[in-house]
Amino acid sequence: KGDLATVIGRLHNDVTFPLPPLRKWVRWRAEVSRFLLSRVRLVMENHRFRTEAVEANGTVAVAFYRFDEAEGTLFALQVLEAKDERIHVIDHFMTASAHEAFFGAGLARRVRLA
């Protein structure tokens, strides 16, 4: 539930974090940690976001829902791949077209604020 310190603590040393549709890849634990602390924390603090642990592609994922009043709409999905029991790849899905496949597999488009 938005605990970046726990996520960072679980990163593999050679973690990769591709960020489509941007042509940016963040690699290695130190760089991914800096990115998460600077960009993701900022987004979480300055917007009405909530994270949900979900399953996608048969593995653990984190859904980011942006809230407007009491309802949240999916903004991004990060699918986590493990190696040696650590987060090795964070696949980032941010476009509406990328989300469609996950909606078809049961991911909620919208959630209510609890």
Residue pairs with C-beta under 8 A, 6 or more apart in sequence:
1 50
1 51
1 53
2 44
2 50
2 51
4 36
4 37
4 40
4 41
4 44
7 36
7 87
8 32
8 33
8 36
8 37
10 86
10 87
11 29
11 32
11 33
11 86
11 87
12 29
12 83
12 84
12 86
12 87
12 88
13 28
13 29
14 27
14 28
14 29
14 88
15 27
15 28
15 29
15 32
15 86
15 87
15 88
15 89
15 90
16 25
16 26
16 27
16 32
16 88
16 89
16 90
17 25
17 26
17 27
17 32
17 35
17 89
17 90
17 92
18 24
18 25
18 89
18 91
18 92
19 25
19 26
19 92
19 94
20 92
20 93
20 94
20 95
20 98
21 94
21 95
26 32
26 35
32 90
43 49
44 51
47 66
48 66
48 67
48 68
48 72
49 64
49 65
49 66
49 67
49 72
49 75
50 64
50 65
50 67
50 72
50 111
50 113
51 62
51 63
51 64
51 65
52 62
52 63
52 65
52 111
53 60
53 61
53 62
54 61
54 62
54 63
54 77
54 107
55 61
56 77
56 79
56 102
56 105
56 107
57 79
59 79
59 80
59 81
59 82
60 79
60 80
60 82
61 77
61 78
61 79
61 80
62 77
62 78
62 80
63 74
63 76
63 77
63 107
63 108
64 74
64 75
64 76
64 77
64 78
65 72
65 73
65 74
65 75
65 110
65 111
66 72
66 73
66 75
67 113
69 113
70 112
70 113
71 110
71 111
71 112
71 113
72 110
72 111
72 112
72 113
73 109
73 110
74 99
74 107
74 108
74 109
74 110
75 94
76 92
76 93
76 94
77 92
77 93
77 94
77 98
77 99
77 102
77 107
78 90
78 91
78 92
78 93
79 90
79 91
79 93
80 87
80 89
80 90
80 91
81 87
81 88
81 89
81 90
81 91
82 88
93 99
93 102
99 107
99 109
103 109
